[in-house]
């Protein structure tokens, strides 16, 4: 071709266009992270927990127990080693009220017998006590800790014969008048998908994520504008609603 070169000449095949680089898993994961709900089904802004109760040890322990099945009340204190072990390393398969001593021993780098001795009142070194407090606290207060706890717990499922969740706490229809609120129980139907969504929001956003889901869900299926000022307990219930 006059004035130009023949790109097809010769035996060397044309170079193939390079494939676009695959996205790192962390990038894909970021895109799938659930956003914190801020509006209810009606389009109204969701209420939030009272600032004085939202991030207390009690609220964190309550939500952690419900989302993971690990009943670790007292783990965020300084003295309950059994609760700290359950929060950090899980509960025994034989007895959910006792820690998994084998997992705890592995995590702390000691023998199972040492952990069993601690549970019976035997002395625990300052270094191991500090590590146990740190790991148990991180399980509730950091995203990485919640991710690990949720992964070990697996996807939450309704127990046999139950189809609802009951929340105990100070609650009522959202209002600037505190007289409209009182400590009570409210129960609404849940599905396994609802529980899994709530767990995902809890992992990503902590107490704020779990509370936002409860406000959204109860506002849609219980009473519009339902507001939890505090969450003192979450338990399984029965409901015929929706």
N, C-alpha and C positions, 0 to 999 in steps of 0.2 A: 504494500500500500504506500503510494508516494507520500513522502513527508512524514512518515510515521513508522512504527515498528510493528511486527506481526506478533501479537501476544500469544498466539496459538502455536508458534513455530517451536520445533525442538521436541524432544521426547520427555522432558520434565513436566509432570502433571502440575496443574495450578494448585497452589497451596489452598487447603481447605480453611474456611473461616474458623477461627477458634471459637469453641463453645463458650457461652457466657459463664463466668465463674459462679459456682453454686453458692447460694446464700448460707452463711454460717447458721448453725442450728440456733444460736442465741438470737440472731436477727429474726428468724421465723417465730421463735418463742415470744419475742417482744410483741410481734404483731398479733399474737393470739391471746395476749394477756387481757383478762376482763377489765373493762373500765369500771370505775366506781359509779354505781347508779346515783343519779341526783334528782331524777323526776319519777313520779309515780305514773300509773297507767292513765290517770286522768289529765296528766300534764302538769300537775301541781308539784312544787318543789318538795322533796322528801325532808322530813324532820330528821334530827340527829339526836344521839344520846346526849344527856346533860354532860357538860365538860367536866363536872366534878366526879362523874361515874364512868366516863367512856374508857379510860385507860387505867383503871384501878386494878390491883392484883386480883380482886374478886371477879371482876368482869372478864379479865383475861383468862383466869383459870376456868370459869364457867364455859366460855366459848371454846377454849382449848379442849376441855373434856367432851363437849358435845361434838366437835368436829373430828376428833381423833379416837374417841372411845376410851381415852386415858383419863381416869378420874384422879387428878393430881392436885386436889385442893390443898393449899398450904405450901405448894412447891416454890412460890415466889418469896416465901419467908426464909429465915435463916436456919431453922431447926429441923424441919420435917424431911429427913433423908429418904424415907420411903416414897413420899410424894415427888421429891426431886428425881429419884431414880426412875420412877414411872414416867415422869415428864420427859426426861432426857433419853431413856433407853427402852421404854415400853413396859407393858404389863405382862405378867406370866400368862401363858395360855391356859394353865390349869386354874389359876385364881386371878381374875382381873383386878383384885384389890391389892395384889402384891407385885413388886417389880420383877422384871425378867433379869434374874441375877447373872445369867450367862452373858447376855448382851451388855449388861452394865460392866461386868468384869472385863470384857473385851474392850469396851470403849474407854475404860479408865486405866487399862493396862495392869490389872491385878488379877488375882485368882478369884474364882467363884466363892471359895471359902471365905476370902477376906470380905467380900460384899455381904455374905450371910452373917459374918461376925458383926459388921457394922449395924445390920438390921436388928441384931440382938443387943445392941448397946455397946458393942466393942468400939474402941477408939479408932477414929479415922484421921489420917494425917492432915495437916493444914493444907498441903498442896492438893490432895485429892478432894478435900472438902471445897476448896476454892473452885476447882475444875468442875465439880458436880453442880455447884450453884450457878456457874457460868453457863454450862451446857443446858441445864434445865430452864434457865431464864431465856436463853436464846431460842429454845424450842417454841416459846410463846411470843416473844417480842421481836423476832427478826424474820424476814421473809425466808431466808435460807433455812432457819430452824423449822418454820411452819411447813415449808416444802418437804423437808425430810420427814417430819411427823406425819404429814398427810400421805406421803408415799408409803410409809410403813403401815399406816392404817388401811390404805386402799380406799376405793370409792365408797362413800357412806351409803348405807341402805337402811330402809325402814325395817324394824324388827318384825317378826311374824305377828300378825294380828293387830298391828298398829298402822294407822294411815295418817297420823297428824302429829303436830308439834305443839306443845304447850309452853308458853313463856310466862314466867313469874317475875313481877317487878312493878315499879311504879309506872302507871300507864293510863292512857285515856285519849280521847280525840284531841288533836293538837289545838292548843289554846294558850293565850297569854295569862290565863287565870289558873294558877296552880291548884285551885280548889277543884278543878275538873279532873284532877289526877288522884289516883289512889293505888295502893298495892293490891294487885289482883292477879288472876290467871286469865290468859286468853289462849284459845286453841283454834287452830285452823288446819285444814288438810294440806298435806305435803305429798309429793311424789319423790321417787328416788332421783329423778332429774333435778327437782328443786333442791334437794340436799346436796347434790354434786355441784350445782351452781353456787350455792352458799359456801361450800368448802373452797371452791376456786377463788371466790371473792375474799374469803377470810385469809387464804394463803397470800394473795396479792396485796391486800390492803389492811390486814389485821382486823382489829375490832370494828373499825369504821366500815370495812367491807361487809362483814357479817351483819352488822346493825342496819346498813343500808338495804341489804336484801330483805331482812325481816320487815323493815318499814314498807318497802315496796310490796312485798307479798301479802302482809296483813292489810295494807291499805287497799289492795285489789280484791282480796278474798274474805276479809273480815269486816272492817269498817273503814271507809275512806278517811284518810287523814289520821289513822291510828298512830299513836306516838308512844314509844318506849323512852321514858326518862331514865330508867335503869333496867338492867337485865340481871336479875338475881339468880335465876335458875332456868334451865331449858330441859324439858323432859318429853318423853313420848306420850301421845294421847290418842284419842279416837274422835273422829269427826265425820259427820254426814254432809258437811258443807261442801258445795260445788262438787 
